[in-house]
């Protein structure tokens, strides 16, 4: 397929006449064309197509179709049918009423080109640019970030099912690519063991028999890998993706003992979740646990503006594997927003995204104020008259004074067990030994002196100020604006299926989330221009009777019962 970029023209007169008659009050697609004009042009996607070959359908229009598709939650067949049959879509695309559209497979081919060139971000950013040109994206303001889990487009497998299915997938790939070679090397018993999916027959119920089946599968897979890597075997066979997945899986699940026998690894011997495969169908999906939620797949972080006088638009989408902690996403979000000149003045985050180093880095590198609950001190010496906060720190002279007036200058820089910079201060045993408050101050019965560990000064003071502020009514009122991001995630889950990946692989899932965010932004721009108010937070009749003192403590405003 080739592309010769064409300048977008006006909407055909007959399409305008029929659309105005059929939709006197307009529709989302019609209003988007009227308010924002042509969002995507062919020239923006020229690099995705060669200059020679059969002409391709307009990629600028395909980009708009993809966004409208996610806005209405349509599969490819229905989206292609909408282009062919719906008047409002023809109006938005600038097509004649008689235009036959395209086959639904064109959409998947277009997404494949977007994934290969990593151009999905360009579609998302173009919608934000249109909002900026319309004057509804004003910065710096306030923004909030939240995350949710995303299920991969695979079936969850236990360890036994995983190794059986991985070996079966490798055998199927070899049977299709080199049937004669496999027929010469396959064990006749393999056709009975791996010709069908493991869920199509009963696996052994007893632990002993299941272990025996796992060991047998391990031996079969090891024999196949040995044959594939033999000197007389064509080298391209071992490069098949299914064979590569088999090799990685066997390294993670099995080991050769001293006698050369294949032994299944103990769960504690398996690699960590960030490296461990969970399915041969999607080698980028990972298993993760967050509180009471367990899933195989990915994680998505959404950042949106949350100022009251502007529409709440998603400004950043970050898709990662499921094992990446929220705290590691904070700096990535800021760097991405800085590159697009979309940094907020204040960033509202939950406890998973914020700590001392992030507060300091955000201020120093980007001028952003992070607002969110700081996790409390859970150490043994966190409370009481001799807690760490009761000690006076003289940062300039590098000295610490205890509540009883004893001062120490034994101050040294060190690293924590996580490799982060800390400061360790120790008092003298001659001072702590005879102290009458020794048992209250030192929690360990074997310790002879009190030791204190502090973060660097900037982080220490940032955490102290944040903990002091987060209990005030003003802080709770300011932080309440972050509730909007939870509503955005809920909206995306119910309208576009955000928590279920439509496609396999991290790159395709990332594109899905970028198109989802672009669709939500277009819907919110439409709601803003038409004056449709945001949905109010529903309050039950019982909650509305809450005494005013309790409402003040919770930082809630009185709302009308639903």
Residue pairs with C-beta under 8 A, 6 or more apart in sequence:
1 49
1 50
1 53
1 54
1 55
1 56
1 109
2 49
2 50
2 51
2 52
2 53
2 54
2 55
2 56
3 42
3 45
3 46
3 48
3 49
3 50
3 51
3 55
3 56
3 59
4 51
4 55
5 41
5 42
5 43
5 46
6 42
6 58
7 41
8 38
8 41
8 42
8 60
8 94
9 94
10 94
11 33
11 91
11 94
12 94
12 95
12 96
12 97
14 96
14 97
15 87
15 90
15 91
15 94
15 95
15 96
15 97
16 91
18 87
18 97
19 30
19 87
19 88
19 90
19 91
22 87
22 88
23 30
23 87
23 88
26 34
27 88
28 68
28 71
28 88
28 522
28 523
28 526
29 68
29 86
29 88
29 89
29 91
29 92
30 88
30 91
30 92
31 526
31 529
31 530
32 39
32 92
32 522
32 525
32 526
33 91
33 92
33 94
35 134
35 525
35 526
35 529
36 130
36 134
36 525
38 60
38 94
39 63
39 64
39 67
39 126
39 127
39 130
40 59
40 60
40 61
40 63
40 64
40 123
40 126
41 60
42 58
42 59
42 60
43 60
44 59
44 60
44 63
44 122
44 126
45 59
45 60
45 63
45 113
45 119
47 117
48 59
48 113
48 114
48 116
48 117
48 119
49 56
49 59
49 113
57 102
57 106
59 110
61 93
61 94
61 95
62 106
62 107
62 110
63 110
63 123
63 126
64 92
64 93
65 79
65 83
65 89
65 93
65 107
66 79
66 107
66 110
66 111
66 123
66 515
67 123
67 127
67 515
67 518
67 519
67 522
68 79
68 82
68 89
68 92
68 519
69 76
69 79
69 82
69 107
69 515
69 519
70 496
70 512
70 515
70 516
70 518
70 519
71 496
71 519
71 520
71 522
71 523
72 82
73 495
73 496
73 497
74 82
76 104
76 105
76 107
76 108
77 104
79 104
79 107
80 101
80 102
80 103
80 104
80 106
80 107
81 101
81 104
82 89
83 89
83 90
83 93
83 95
83 99
83 101
83 102
84 99
84 100
84 101
87 97
90 96
90 97
90 99
111 503
111 508
111 511
113 119
114 120
114 123
114 511
115 505
115 507
115 508
115 511
118 507
120 510
120 511
120 514
120 515
121 514
123 514
123 515
123 518
124 317
124 514
124 515
124 517
124 518
125 340
126 518
127 518
127 521
127 522
128 137
128 313
128 315
128 340
128 342
128 521
130 525
131 137
131 311
131 313
131 521
131 525
134 525
136 310
136 311
136 313
136 525
136 528
137 305
137 310
137 313
137 315
137 342
138 307
138 310
139 305
139 341
139 342
139 343
139 344
139 345
140 343
140 344
140 345
141 305
141 306
141 307
141 310
141 344
141 345
141 346
142 305
142 306
142 307
142 344
142 345
142 346
142 347
142 348
142 481
143 303
143 304
143 305
143 306
143 315
143 337
143 344
143 346
143 347
143 348
144 303
144 304
144 306
144 347
144 348
144 349
144 481
144 482
144 484
144 485
145 301
145 302
145 303
145 316
145 329
145 330
145 333
145 347
145 348
145 349
145 353
145 485
146 301
146 302
146 350
146 482
146 485
146 486
146 488
146 489
147 299
147 300
147 301
147 302
147 326
147 329
147 352
148 299
148 300
148 489
148 493
148 498
148 499
149 288
149 290
149 293
149 295
149 297
149 298
149 299
149 322
149 499
150 295
150 297
150 298
150 299
150 300
150 319
150 322
150 498
150 499
150 500
150 501
150 509
150 513
151 295
151 296
151 297
151 499
151 500
151 501
152 279
152 282
152 285
152 296
152 297
152 298
152 501
152 504
152 509
153 281
153 282
153 500
153 501
153 502
153 503
153 504
154 278
154 279
154 281
154 282
154 285
154 296
154 297
154 504
155 199
155 279
156 278
156 296
157 165
157 278
157 279
159 214
159 253
159 267
160 198
160 203
160 210
160 213
160 214
160 217
161 198
161 199
161 203
162 249
162 253
162 277
162 278
162 279
162 280
163 214
163 217
163 218
163 221
163 249
163 253
164 193
164 194
164 198
164 213
164 217
165 197
165 198
165 279
165 280
166 221
166 245
166 246
166 249
166 277
166 280
167 194
167 217
167 220
167 221
167 224
167 246
168 194
168 197
168 198
169 242
169 245
169 246
169 280
169 281
170 221
170 224
170 240
170 242
170 243
170 245
170 246
170 280
171 182
171 186
171 190
171 194
171 224
172 242
173 240
173 241
173 242
173 243
174 181
174 182
174 228
174 237
174 240
174 242
174 243
175 182
177 237
177 240
178 234
178 237
181 233
181 234
181 237
185 224
185 227
187 220
187 223
190 220
193 216
193 217
193 220
194 220
203 210
203 213
204 210
204 212
204 213
211 264
214 264
215 262
215 263
215 264
218 250
218 253
218 254
218 262
218 263
218 264
219 262
221 246
221 249
221 250
221 254
222 250
222 254
222 256
222 262
224 246
225 243
225 246
225 247
225 250
227 233
228 237
228 238
228 243
229 238
237 243
238 244
238 247
242 280
245 277
245 280
245 283
246 280
248 277
248 283
249 277
249 280
252 265
252 270
252 271
252 275
252 276
252 277
253 264
253 265
253 270
254 262
254 263
254 264
254 265
255 262
255 263
255 265
255 269
256 262
256 263
257 263
270 276
272 323
273 286
273 287
273 288
273 322
273 323
274 286
274 321
274 323
276 286
276 287
277 283
278 285
278 286
278 287
278 296
279 285
279 296
281 504
282 504
282 505
284 298
284 321
284 505
284 506
285 296
285 297
285 298
285 321
285 322
286 296
286 297
286 298
286 321
286 322
286 323
287 294
287 295
287 296
287 322
288 294
288 295
288 296
288 299
288 322
288 323
295 322
296 322
297 322
297 501
297 509
298 319
298 320
298 321
298 322
298 501
298 506
298 509
299 319
299 320
299 321
299 322
299 324
300 317
300 318
300 319
300 320
300 498
300 513
301 316
301 317
301 318
301 319
301 320
301 326
301 329
301 333
302 314
302 316
302 317
302 485
302 488
302 489
302 492
302 517
303 314
303 315
303 316
303 317
303 318
303 333
303 337
303 485
304 312
304 313
304 314
304 315
304 484
304 485
304 488
305 311
305 312
305 313
305 315
305 344
306 312
306 348
306 481
306 482
306 484
306 485
308 481
310 528
311 524
311 525
311 527
311 528
312 484
312 488
312 524
312 534
313 521
313 524
313 525
314 488
314 517
314 520
314 521
315 337
315 340
315 342
316 333
316 336
316 337
316 340
316 342
317 510
317 513
317 514
317 516
317 517
318 329
318 332
318 333
318 336
319 506
319 509
319 510
319 513
320 329
320 506
321 506
325 352
326 350
326 352
326 353
327 352
327 353
327 354
327 355
327 358
329 353
330 349
330 353
330 354
330 358
330 362
330 370
331 358
331 361
334 343
334 347
334 361
334 362
334 365
334 366
334 368
337 343
337 344
338 366
343 366
343 367
343 368
344 368
345 367
345 368
345 369
346 368
346 369
346 370
346 371
346 478
347 362
347 368
347 369
347 370
347 371
348 371
348 372
348 478
348 479
348 481
348 482
348 485
349 370
349 371
349 372
349 482
350 372
350 373
350 482
351 372
351 373
351 374
351 375
353 372
354 370
354 372
354 373
354 374
354 466
355 374
355 375
355 463
356 374
356 455
356 459
356 460
356 462
356 463
357 420
357 459
358 370
359 370
359 459
359 462
359 463
359 466
360 458
360 459
360 462
362 368
362 369
362 370
363 369
363 370
363 462
371 475
371 478
371 479
372 466
372 470
372 479
372 482
373 470
373 479
374 463
374 466
374 467
374 470
376 382
376 467
377 387
377 388
379 388
380 443
381 387
381 388
381 443
382 388
384 440
385 403
385 437
385 440
386 402
386 403
386 437
386 440
386 441
386 450
388 452
388 454
389 464
390 402
390 403
391 400
391 401
391 402
391 403
391 452
392 400
392 401
393 399
393 400
393 454
393 460
394 400
394 401
395 457
397 409
398 409
398 411
399 407
399 408
399 409
399 411
400 407
400 408
400 411
400 425
400 452
401 407
402 408
402 427
402 441
402 450
403 437
404 435
404 437
406 427
406 431
406 435
408 425
408 426
408 427
408 428
408 431
410 425
410 426
410 427
410 428
411 423
411 424
411 425
412 423
412 424
413 421
413 422
413 423
414 421
414 422
414 423
414 424
415 421
415 422
416 422
416 453
420 455
421 455
421 456
422 453
422 454
422 455
422 456
423 453
423 454
423 455
423 456
424 451
424 452
424 453
424 454
425 451
425 452
425 453
425 454
426 449
426 450
426 451
426 452
427 449
427 450
427 451
428 449
429 448
429 449
431 449
432 438
432 441
432 442
432 448
432 449
432 450
433 448
435 441
441 450
442 449
442 450
454 460
455 463
469 475
470 476
470 479
473 552
473 555
476 554
476 555
477 555
479 555
480 555
480 556
483 537
487 535
488 520
489 498
491 520
492 498
492 516
492 517
492 520
493 499
495 520
496 516
496 519
496 520
498 513
498 516
501 508
501 509
501 512
502 508
502 509
502 512
503 509
503 511
503 512
527 534
536 559
536 560
537 559
538 562
539 559
539 560
539 561
539 562
540 561
540 562
541 561
544 558
544 559
544 560
544 561
546 554
546 556
548 558
551 557
551 558
